[in-house]
Amino acid sequence: MSLFKGVLITAATLLLTACGQTSDNTPENNTTAKTEETAEEPTTVRIGVVGEGDGDVWQDIERRLEEDGIELEIVVFGDYHQPNKALAAGDLELNAFQHTAFLAEYVRDTGDDIVPIGYTGYSPVYLYGKDGIDSIEDIPAGSRIGIPNTVTNAERSLLALEDVGLITLAPDVGFTPTIDDVLEVHNDIELVELDPSQLYRSLGDLDLVTLSSGAVMDAGLDPADALYNDVEAGAEINDTKKNFIAARREDKDSEIFARIVEEYQTEETTAILKKVSASLPIWTENDDPLADFEALLEELNAQE
């Protein structure tokens, strides 16, 4: 947390706050009430993130927004289950940690009215091989491949392994496969489930590992050395995999929130992402994240 001004709020504390009181700092009472950049007092916007990997990025955005009278308070969560709950409960004004498919399934299951307001970046899944395995074609029969043992992290690893032809998944798994959805493992491949923090340390004992962009940076690996990542350029990314800044629907047109999105989607942010992260900038001039989200949500609801 020393990387940026923020607070670490545990899930338990947030749930107690959500259940025990109504925040006086909701957008209705605070943020959306101040729509002019000339407000006498700074407007504080609480934004939830997962992990500290984007600390340098948000620290720089926070600095750039100060002259507009906007103060960002970064709330760091240790898992992917709490930021949407905290946003829906009014303990946050924004969050930035998820992709379209994740939010669509969350909204379908909970009914919480959260929507994307601006794309941010994409965190590829990388596949690394030990010394001697320099391409997908070099993967020998009987290789052992490490994947995350947590459901959220495993989903995209499994999709990536299917994409390169190493496994076959059940046809109806959509965006959220689990290890139980693996119908076939090809060429005698063995999948080894490990804690995400242990994966890169196990490369060598294992033949291959799948890593998130954050793990790649933590391990000091070069993204260019990976055998594969599940996207090579922003234009090739399916809308369902794009990450974004999210707000409650009632606040989606906030001028202050639009200013935060605008400042994120700059060349300055792109430069920092490339320097400190294995993530890729994903926004384009003609983005419509809300339309992308609502189309996917409609599709998911029709499947029920």
Residue pairs with C-beta under 8 A, 6 or more apart in sequence:
1 7
1 8
1 52
1 55
1 76
3 52
3 55
3 56
3 59
4 55
4 56
4 58
4 59
4 62
4 74
5 59
5 62
5 72
5 73
5 74
6 55
6 58
6 73
6 74
6 75
6 76
7 73
7 74
7 75
7 76
8 75
8 76
9 75
9 76
9 77
9 86
9 91
10 78
11 77
11 78
11 79
11 81
11 82
14 82
14 85
14 86
14 89
14 91
15 82
15 85
17 23
17 89
17 91
18 85
18 86
18 89
18 90
18 91
22 90
23 29
23 89
23 90
23 91
24 30
25 31
25 44
25 46
25 90
25 93
26 90
26 93
27 33
27 93
27 247
27 248
27 250
27 251
27 254
28 250
30 43
30 44
30 93
31 43
31 45
31 93
31 251
31 254
31 256
31 257
32 251
32 254
32 256
34 43
34 69
34 256
35 254
35 255
35 256
36 255
37 68
37 69
37 259
38 69
39 69
41 69
42 66
42 69
42 70
42 71
43 69
43 70
43 71
43 256
44 71
44 72
44 73
45 70
45 71
45 72
45 73
45 93
45 94
45 256
45 257
45 260
46 73
46 75
46 91
46 92
46 93
46 94
47 58
47 72
47 73
47 74
47 75
47 92
47 93
47 94
47 95
47 96
47 245
47 260
48 75
48 76
48 77
48 82
48 83
48 86
48 87
48 92
48 94
48 95
48 96
48 97
49 58
49 74
49 75
49 76
49 77
49 83
49 95
49 96
49 97
50 76
50 77
50 78
50 79
50 80
50 83
50 97
51 76
51 77
51 78
51 214
52 76
53 213
53 214
53 217
53 277
54 96
54 277
54 279
55 74
56 272
56 275
56 276
56 277
57 269
57 272
57 273
57 276
57 277
58 72
58 74
60 268
60 269
60 272
61 72
61 260
61 263
61 264
61 269
62 71
62 72
62 74
64 263
64 268
65 71
65 72
65 259
65 260
65 263
68 259
70 256
70 259
70 260
72 260
75 83
75 86
75 91
75 92
77 83
77 86
77 97
80 97
80 98
80 102
80 152
83 92
83 95
83 97
83 98
84 95
84 98
84 103
84 106
84 110
84 112
84 114
84 246
85 112
86 92
86 95
87 93
87 94
87 95
87 112
87 114
87 246
87 247
87 248
88 110
88 112
88 113
88 114
88 248
93 247
93 251
93 257
94 117
94 245
94 246
94 247
94 257
94 260
95 245
95 246
96 120
96 243
96 244
96 245
96 246
97 243
98 106
98 243
98 244
98 246
99 122
99 240
99 241
99 242
99 243
99 244
100 116
100 239
100 240
100 241
100 242
100 244
100 289
100 292
100 293
100 296
101 174
101 175
101 176
101 240
101 241
101 296
102 152
102 175
103 114
103 115
103 116
103 246
103 293
104 240
104 293
104 296
104 297
104 300
105 175
105 176
105 300
106 112
106 114
107 113
107 114
107 297
108 297
108 300
108 301
108 304
113 248
113 249
113 250
114 246
114 247
114 248
114 249
115 246
115 247
115 248
115 249
115 252
115 290
115 293
115 294
116 244
116 245
116 246
116 289
116 290
116 292
116 293
117 244
117 245
117 246
117 247
117 252
117 257
117 258
117 261
117 289
117 290
118 244
118 245
118 258
118 261
118 264
118 265
118 283
118 287
118 289
119 242
119 243
119 244
119 265
119 282
119 283
119 284
119 287
119 289
120 243
120 244
120 245
120 264
120 265
120 281
120 282
120 283
121 243
121 273
121 277
121 279
121 280
121 281
121 282
122 231
122 234
122 237
122 241
122 242
122 243
122 279
122 280
122 282
123 212
123 213
123 214
123 243
123 277
123 278
123 279
123 280
124 213
124 223
124 229
124 230
124 231
124 278
124 279
124 280
125 156
125 157
125 159
125 160
125 210
125 211
125 212
125 229
125 230
126 210
126 211
126 212
126 213
126 216
126 221
126 223
126 226
126 228
126 229
126 278
127 160
127 161
127 164
127 208
127 209
127 210
127 211
127 226
127 227
127 228
127 229
128 200
128 203
128 208
128 209
128 211
128 221
128 225
128 226
128 227
129 138
129 139
129 203
129 207
129 208
129 227
130 203
130 204
130 206
130 207
130 208
131 204
132 138
133 139
133 140
133 143
133 207
133 208
133 227
134 227
135 227
136 164
136 165
136 227
136 228
139 166
139 187
139 189
139 207
139 208
140 207
141 187
141 188
141 189
142 187
142 188
142 189
142 190
143 187
143 189
143 190
143 207
143 208
144 189
144 190
144 192
144 206
144 207
144 208
145 161
145 166
145 189
145 190
145 191
145 192
145 206
145 207
145 208
145 209
145 210
146 192
146 193
146 194
146 199
146 202
146 203
146 206
146 208
146 209
146 210
147 154
147 157
147 158
147 161
147 179
147 191
147 192
147 193
147 194
147 199
147 209
147 210
148 154
148 157
148 193
148 194
148 195
148 196
148 199
148 210
149 193
149 194
149 195
149 196
150 195
150 196
151 176
151 178
153 196
153 212
154 177
154 178
154 179
154 193
155 175
155 176
155 177
155 178
156 230
156 241
157 210
158 167
158 169
158 177
158 178
158 179
158 181
158 182
159 169
159 175
159 177
159 230
160 210
160 228
160 230
161 167
161 191
161 210
162 168
162 169
163 228
163 230
164 228
165 186
166 185
166 186
166 187
166 189
167 182
167 183
167 184
167 185
167 186
167 189
167 191
168 182
168 183
168 184
168 186
169 177
169 181
169 182
169 183
170 177
170 181
170 182
170 183
173 181
175 240
179 191
179 193
182 191
185 191
192 202
192 206
194 202
196 212
196 215
197 215
199 209
199 210
199 211
199 215
200 209
200 211
200 215
200 216
200 218
200 219
200 221
201 219
202 209
203 209
208 227
211 219
211 221
211 226
213 223
213 277
213 278
213 279
214 277
214 278
216 223
216 226
216 278
217 276
217 277
217 278
223 229
223 278
230 241
231 237
231 241
231 280
233 280
234 280
234 281
234 282
234 283
234 284
235 284
237 280
237 282
239 292
239 296
240 292
240 296
242 282
242 289
242 292
243 282
244 289
245 257
245 260
245 261
245 264
247 254
247 257
251 257
252 290
263 269
265 283
269 281
270 281
273 279
273 280
273 281
